Amino acid sequence: MTRLTTAALEFDEPSWRREQRVAALGIWKDRGLPDPADDVWKYAPLNELTLDDLELATPSHATAGAAAIGGHAPAVVAYVSGGHVIDIATNDEIDGLSVSTEAPPTELGRLVGPDDAFAAMNLAYSPGAIFVEVAPGARIERPVVLLVDCPDGASFPRVLVRVGERGSVRVLEHVTGPSASFVASVAEYVVGAGATLEVASVQSLGTSCWSVARTRASIGAGATFRQVAVGLGARYDRVRADALLEGEGATSELQTAHVGTGDQVHDLRTMQVHIGRRTISRLHSKAAVTDRAGSIYSGLITMRHGAKKGDARQVNNSLVLSAEARADSVPNLDIEENDVQCAHASTVGPLDPEQRWYLESRGVAPVDAVQLIITGFFHEIEGLLHDDVLAARLHDAIGGLSSRRSDDPHGTGSSGR
């Protein structure tokens, strides 16, 4: 890690950021990588992760094709490479929207500090954060597009989005990179009272790289936070998505999709913390795995004392499409308040044979029947991305699942580890 540390201390930055970086470096050096015996990391192939010779990724300055995501005229297209903010292109002057590298000292790291190994690495090694701010009352109709390129080496992208009271914005993010990369990303979302923030992120990194992502949202009174997270690439793809429903009437909606092939492991951890009264959270996670791939879902809903009339639901559905693929589902509830509603449900298993029989009995070829069922399984997520390019990434990944299934035409999926 000496090379990383040396490079990080060479950044030209304000004194507050340097102090924050040095403190995070100290925490990272003291803690090191997580203990594989820790239940939180039990599915992570930490024995495969070598950081000794890791260097910060060299950023690329090529921004061709940046306009593809977000339609014909997104509000802003920001290009990030190796954690560096390379370019911020604004199509028009848009009142109430600012996208810059000038993150406020009081906000950066407030929601996600150096509280685990990879978050500490991000705060220590990130070249800088991209800061999206929406002024109170401003409704930004066109999306903000974040193109996050992760070249060979270590990338530490960081995003901070702050939406003022009654403001609204939609953020589209695409994370790409080759197989020889290591990515530890962090996103902090602050949603003011009565505001709306929608975030859709698709990760399509090379299938040999490591990706560990953290997101956390603070949601004010009457505010709505909608998040869609799609994981397609990486050898090990871990996402931890937290939502703090702090104000009365705050709403959180999280939809996720993961597609695993080969030896991939998709590891999703979620936490919805209900703090204010009459808060609402909805979570629906979907995964499909084949070959020797694995999918893990572990979710926690917490109802804090005082979160009266809170309403929380979490659902996880996993398709296991080969005998060697595996899926685990661990939904949890932690309830400190009596006057609340909570529910969780999960399903893990192969394709429904009755659905296959119905289609095949009406003349649909077996391989097409499989494809139709899998496509239908993810159809809702594709629509929620609200972007043709990002939806096509997911659709292409889904299309490859049926051709990679085992020789058993009816699937022999397992139902857990």
N, C-alpha and C positions, 0 to 999 in steps of 0.2 A: 504493500500500500504506500510505500515511500514515494513512488512516482506520482500517484494521485495527490498526495498531500502537498508535495512540492509545487505541482501545477496549480492547485487550488489557492495557495498562498500568494501566487503571482498575479491574481486578478486585481485590477484597478477598481476600487469601490469605496463607498463612504465608510467612515470609521465604525458606524453602528453595525453595518453588514459584516465588516471584518471581525468585530468582536463576537457577533453571532456565529460566524463561521468557525472561529477558533474554539468557541465553547462546544459547538457540535462535534468538531474534530476530537476534542478531548473525550466526549461521551462515547463516540464511536470507538476510539482506541481502547477505552476501558472495557466496553461491552463486547466488542467483536461480533462475529456472526452468532445467530441464535443457536441454542442447544438443540440438536435433533431430538433429544429426549423430551423436550417441551411439547405438550400435547397440541399447542397452537401451530407448531411447525412439523408435526409428525409425518405429514405427507410430502414435505418438501425434500427433494433429493440434494440436501445440503452437502453431502459428500462429493458431489460432482462440481461444486462451485469453488473455483480457485481464483483468488483475488491478488495473489502476490505479484504477478507480472502485469496486472491490469493498468492501462493508461487511459487518460481522458480521451474521448473520441475527438478526432479532428473534424471540425464542422465543414459541411459543404455549403457553397454559396449559390448552387444551382436552384432556381425556383421555377423552372419551366412546368407548365401544367397546373399552376397554383389555382387557376380559376375554375377547375373542373368541379370541385366540391362546393356546394352552396349555391348552385344554380348559376345563372348568367351574371348576376351582380350582387354578390354578398356585400355586406356593409364593410367588412375588413377581412383581409387575408393576412395572417401572421405566419411567417415561416421560421421554425425553430430547428436547429441542427446541432446535435451533440450537446443539447441543453442551452446553446447560445441562441439568442434572438437575432436572426439574420436580417429579416426584413418585415416591415409592417406596411402593407399597401391598403390605402383607403380609397374606395371607388369615388365617393363623394364626401363632402363635408356634412357630417351627420350630427345634428344637435343632440347633446346629452350623452354622447358615447366617446370614450377615450380608451385607446389601446396603446400601452407604452411599456417601458421597462422600469418605470419609476414607482415601484411598489412602496407603500407607506411602511415605515419602520414598525409602527404599532400593529400592523395587520399581518405582515409576512411572518409565518411561523406561529401565529396565535392559535390557529385551529389544529395544525399538524406540526408539532415541534419534534425534537429528537427523542421521541418516546419509544421507538423501537430501532433495531439496528439499521434498517434500510431507510427509515425516515431521517435518522441521524446522518447517514451517508449523504442523502439528498441535500440537507441543510448545510452540510460541510462542503460538498463538492459542486453544487449547482452553480454554474456561471452567473445565473441571474434569472429572475422570474419575469414572466410576461403578465402584465396587470391589465385586466379588463374592468372598466368602471362605467356604470350607467347612472346618470344623474337622477335624483328624485323626480318622479313623474314622467320620465322619458320612456317612450315605448319604441324600441328599435325593431322595425318590422323585418329587416333582412338579417340573415345570420352572420355571426362572427365565426370565421373559419381558422382553425389552428392546425397547421400542417407540421407534424412533429417527426423529424427525420433522426434516426438513431444509427449513425455509422458504426463501423468496427471500433471496438473499444467500449468505454463506459460513458453512458449518457445519463444526465440527471435533470430532466426537464421539470420545471415548476410553474404552476399556473395559479394566479389569484384572481378571482372574479368577485366583484362587489356591486350589487344592484341596490340602488337607493330606494326609498319608500315609493311604492306604487309604480316603480319602473318595471320594464320587462325586456328580456333579450333571449336569443337562442344561440347556443355555442355548438359548433360541429368540430370534432377533433378526429384526426386520422394519424395513428402512430405506426410508422413503418421503419424497416431497417433490415440489414442482412443477418445471417445466422451467427456471425462472430461478434455479437454485441451483448452488452449487459446494460439493462435499463432499470433505474430506480426512480420512479416519477411520483410527484406529489401535486395534488390540486386542492385548493381551499376555496370554498364558495360561501359568500356572505349574502344572504337574501333578506333585504330590509322589509319592514312592515308593509303588507299589502302588495309586495312585489312578486314577480314571477321570473324564475330562471329555469330554462330547459337546456340540458346538456346531453349530447349524443356523442359517444366516443367508440371508435372501432380500432382495435389493435390487430395489425396483420404483420407482425415481425417475422423474421426467419425462424424456422422451426427448431433451430438448435440454440437459440439465444435464451437468456434469462430476462424475465420482466416481473418486477415487483412494484405494484402501484398502490398508492394511498389516496383516497379522496375523503373529504369531510365537509359537510354543509351545516351552517348555522342558519336556522329558518325563523324569521320573526313573526309577529302577530299577523294572522290573516294572509301570510305569504305562502307561495307554492313553489316547491322545488321538484322538477321532473328530471330523472336521470335514466339514460339508456346506455348500458355498457356491453360491448360485444368483444369477446376474446376469440381470436382465430389462430394466431401464431404463437411462437415461443415454445421452447422445450418445457420450461416451467413458467406458467402464467398465473401470478397471484394478484388478486384485486381485493383490497379491503375498502369497503364503501360505508361510511358512517353518515348519519343524519341526526342532528340535534334539533328537535322540534321545541324551540324555546318559548315562542310567543303563543298566546291563546289563538286557537283556530289555525295553527300552522299545519301544512300538508306536505307530505313527502311521498313521491311515487318513484319506485325503482324497478326497472325491467332489465334483465340481463340475458345474454345468450352466449354459450360457449360451444365450440365445435372442436373435437379432439380426434386426431389420427396418429398413427405411429406410436411413439412413446411419450407423447405430450401429457402433461398434467395441468389441468385448469383448476385452480384453487380459489374459490370465492368465499370471502368472509364479509358479513354485513352486520351492521348494528344501527337500529333505530331507537333513539332515546327520546321518550316522550316526557317533556318537562312541563309545558304549559297546559292549560285546560282545553278541552275539546279539540285536541290535536288528532290528526288522521295520518296513518301511514299504510301504504300498499306496496307489497313487494312480490314480484313474480320472476323466478329464475328458471331458465331452461338450459339444458345441456344435452348434447348427443356425442357419444364416443364410440370409436371402433378401433380395430387392431388391438394394441396393448395400451391404449390411452386411458387416462383416469380423470374423473371429475369429482370434486369435493365441494359441497355447499355446507357452510356453517353460518347460521344466522341467529342473531340475538335481538329480541324486542325487549326493551326495558321501559316499564311504566314507573316513573319516579313518584314519590309521595307528593300529592298535590295535582297530579295530572288527571284530574277528574274528567269523566266523559270521554277519555281517550279511546280511540278506535284503531286497532292495528291488526293487519292480516299479512301473513307471509306464506307463499306457495313455492315449492320447488318440484320441478318435473325433469327427470333424466331418462333419456333413451340409451340403452346399452345394446350395441349393434353387432358385437362379436363375443365369442366365448372368453377371450382374454381381457377385454375391456372391463373397467370397473367404475362404479359410481357410489358415492357416499352422500347422505343427506342428514344433517344434524340441525334441525330447527330448535330454538330455545326461547323460553319466556322467563322474564324476571319481573315480577309484579309486586310493587310496593303500595299500590292504591286499589281500593275495593271497587270503586264506581267506574269501571272501565270494561271494554270489550276487546278480547284478544283471540286470535285463532291462527293455527298453522297447519299445513298439510304438505305431504311430499309423496311422490311416486317415483320408483326406480324399477326399470325393467325393459324387456325387448319390445319390439313393435307389436301392436295389438293384432293377433292372428285373425280376429273377426273382421277387422278393417281390411286386412289383406284379402281375406276370402271374399268379402263383398266386392272389392274392386276386380279381382281376378275372375270371379264368376260372371262379371259383366264384360269380359273380353279384354281387360287391361293386362298387358304383359307383366309378369312378376317383377322385373326390374323397375318398370314404370310405376307399378303399384307402390313399391317401396319408396320411390322418389316422391310420389304424390303425398304419401303420409308424412315423410320427413319435412317436405316443404310446407305442408299445412301446420305442422308442429311449430315451426318458426315464423309463420306468416305474420302474426301480430307484431313481432319484433321488427321485421323488415319495414312494416308500415310506420312504426314509431320513429324510425330514423329520419324520416322526412327528407331524404336526400337520395337521389338515384345512384350516385357513385358509391356511397357507403352501403346502401342496400345491395348493390351488385356484388360487393365484396362478400357479404354474408351469403348471398344467394349462390355464388360460385363455390364457396366452402361447403354449403349444404349439398350442392350437386355432386361433389366428390365423395360423399359418404356412402351412397348406395353401391358405387363401383368398387369400394374398398372392403365391403362386408365379406364375411367368411363364405366358404363354399356352400354352407347350409343355407338354402334359399329362404328359410323361414326364421333364421336367426336363433341363436342359443344364448342370448345375453344373460349375464349374471345379475343378481339383485343386491349387490353390495360387496364389501370386502370381508 
